Amino acid sequence: MNAIIEQNPSNTENFVLNLDSRPTSDNNNNTNNNKVNHNELKCRNYEKAVQDPFEGSPNLNRNEGAELKNLPNKVPNIIEASEEKDIQDVSLKTQKLGRKKSPINGSAELSLRESLGSSDMTKRLSSWFTSFWVPPHVQESGVPAEDDDPDFVRFKKGLFESFEPPKAESNSHPVIDQSIWLMGVRYEVAGRASSESSRSFYDPATYYFSPPGSFPHLPGQQQQLNFASYPTEFYDDFTSRIWCTYRHNYAPIRPTNFTSDAGWGCMLRTGQSLLANALIVQFLGREWRRVRKGDDTWGPYVQILTWFLDDMSSLCPFSVHRIALLGKQLGKNIGEWFGPSTASQAIKALVQNFPTAQLSVHVTTDAVIYKKEVYKAAQDNQNHQEFQSVLILVAIRLGTNKLNPLYYDALKAYFGFPESVGIAGGKPSSSYYFIGTQGEDLFYLDPHHSRPIIELKEIDEFTDEELATFHCDTLRKIHISQLDPSMLLGFYCRTAAEFEAFCMRVEEVGKSHKSVFTIADEEPVYREEDLDVVVISSDDDDDDGNKEIANLKPFVETENENDDF
């Protein structure tokens, strides 16, 4: 017997049967009835499947049920195919039996098809599977319609809820402000800029020889950021900050033969960057942005950069040569890595010996800024100003091997100060210049790129291409937890009023966050008999930097300077 089943497109539950007529025999009735009873048993198994679809079903196991969840559109076809297979199995077996006895009669086969293809069990099973993906009939009030099985509705609801991830409490992850603070200027960001890798920031030292404009991706650092994701005003500000990097092929730093600081001078370069940006604010203002040749500010801008060129000339008072020689007086050999405290003392000595900068420098002692000492530094100047602009340097260590999380919020808050000129910090073989913050990340400039030196010449002879090497066009940031605990914070105050406002801001931050440093009116005076404990200020290395610099003698160029080495 051949059975052809045609599905009526208007109703998936109705079938049109075209059956070939065959002779019937009463002797086959028992066999046919046995087959029908067997399939009625299958129907009862389907009935059980409605109650527990993954148990007792001859055509559905748990794995198949999981697959069907991913194939909702195929469920009705799968059920119909299962029904057709049952009919074909019965028909095939009866045909084989018919060779020995007699085939199944047409009426019995039609009865079988009606019991399997149109039974209420099959309809319910098809409806059960389909309801997992087809939205249930729910009234506007949210109550299931009358034709939905209440037990099944509760079962399905519990099943789907078991797959849903637990909902986080509203206060478990507070919203972090994603606005950017760059040296006291705030920039609003639409959306959240992508964060970066959490790999360690301080991998073994690697430096690179790269031509101007190329920025190789350093191992262990985070991915470079897409500047298009940030406000244009912020990007213009970032690329206008002075960026000092390794240089090579300059005159040897006597008495050594070093013609490059690559591999050991990163703290010198980040210290230069901090001082250079303070001088840019001093002479051009915080609102200044990078210019091209011919602009009104081109002259003073180039003049400031020449002070940092790698030359022993008196026209380059903040060259790497002079910083390295001052470091030698502080116990650091040329070619040896500086700590933040050594760098701060060297900067103070060089600025004091260069009145053209019209800048005073105060270095903190034991993380306390004494206002009386700051006023003394600002008033004791060769320009006879009542209050000369002052650069306050806070050399500090905030932890043993890693930055203490208690100081995260305070450090981020300092970038919002209008007096901020960034943070220079790192650890041996790794120092970076941090200038801004966003959320839990810090924007930084990386000095580990070695460039050819720029020769000292007349102001109008410098080109845009040469000075472009003092600016970074690539955005990078790192999570604050990767910052080394040894660092140098810089703050620039133009007037006494700005200094007083700075002190108030520091005190306000101390009310809500763990203070990195504090403000006091003057240094306490102790009687000798009261000094039972000797307090030693800690730094990134044992002998670094807390030496008094009154006896330091900055290098002074003489006619026979080469004979002195």
Secondary structure, DSSP 4 states (H G I P E B T S, - for coil): --EEEEE-TT-TT-EEEEE------GGGHHHHHHHHHHHHHHHHHHHHHHHSTTSS-SS--HHHHHHHHH-GGGHHHHHHHHHHHHHHHHHHHHHHHHHHS-PPPHHHHHHHHHHHHS-HHHHHHHHHHHTTTSPP-B-TTSPBPTTS-HHHHHHHHHHHHHHSPPPPPTTTSPPPP--EEETTEEE--SS-------S-S-PSP--EE--TT--PPPTTSPPPB-GGGS-HHHHHHHHHS-----EEEEEEETTTTEEE-TTT-HHHHHHHHHHHHHHHHHHH-TT-----TTSTTHHHHHHHHHTTSS--STT-TT-HHHHHHHHHHTT--TTSPPPHHHHHHHHHHHHHT-GGG--EEEE-BTTEEEHHHHHHHHHS-TT--SS--EEEEEEEE-SSSS--GGGHHHHHHHTTSTTEEEEEEEETTEEEEEEEEETTEEEEE---EEEE------GGG--HHHHGGGS--SB-EEEGGGS-SEEEEEEEESSHHHHHHHHHHHHHHHHHS--SSEEESS-----GGG--S------SSTTSS-S--TT-------TTGGGG-
